[in-house]
C-alpha cells in the first residue's frame, strides 16, 4: 500500500505521535488517579491506539518515499550511463565520393574495423 504524506503532514503526525499524544495520555492518567476522572484506562488505551495507527501511516509514507527515491536514482544512473556511452564513442569521418559523412562509432565498431583492415 502506497501512502504519500507531504513533509508538513509528516512532521505534524510525528509531533503528535512522539510528543503530544503520549504526554496527554500520561497527564490524563495521572490526573484521573489524583482527581478521580472517569475512564482513565480507556482514554489512555484510545490514545495508544491512535498513536499506533498514525505511526503506521508514517511508516508507509517513509517506505513510499524511499522507494520513489530509489527509482529516481536508478533512472539518473541509467541516463548517466547512456551519456557516458555516447561520450565514449569516437567520431569518425567517412568519405563517400566527394561527401564526408560524420558518424560516431562505438568501441566495438572501431575494433571490428581495425580487425577488418588488419587482415
Helices and strands as residue ranges (DSSP letters): H 7-15, I 16-20, H 21-35, H 40-88, E 90-96, E 99-105, H 107-118
